[in-house]
């Protein structure tokens, strides 16, 4: 939220003073979202979910973020101007971060699919039961709900991670 609301937009740079040698960290905020027609109301099962990922210059995922209170403003031009950073290091770090986020998205996606399936199957069963007692309920309504169930589960299965913001941290 701080990145998006700041005047610098959705990309920033910071220095982190440390006595452990030099390193570069890439902190990424990915959003897990399912793209589908609004009539499916997928937000009930999988609202846009933030996945925060931090990788170092080797592509290794870190479990702990550096304390925000220690981060200092910095100028990224010296690092970003280096050709090897632009063509090799940064793309590898970004790819590693996206891989971590994709793996992290599996659990919430599976949970959303299970919730959608359970919820909509109950609605189908209820409508079928009601149709046995009330002949005025059209079979087309049951078929439409079953189609909605199938479309919802498929859309949730195809949920994707999207890079929303990033911060480069020079240690």
Secondary structure, 3 states (H helix, E strand, C coil): CHHHHCCCCCEEEEEECCCCCCCEEEEEEEEEECCCCHHHCHHHCCCCEEEEEEEECCCCEECCCCCHHHEEECCCHHHHCCHHHHHHHHHHHHHHHHHHHHHHHHHHHHHHHHHHHHHHHHHHHHHHHHHHHCCCCCHHHHHHHHHHHHHHHHHHHCCEEEEEEEEEEEC
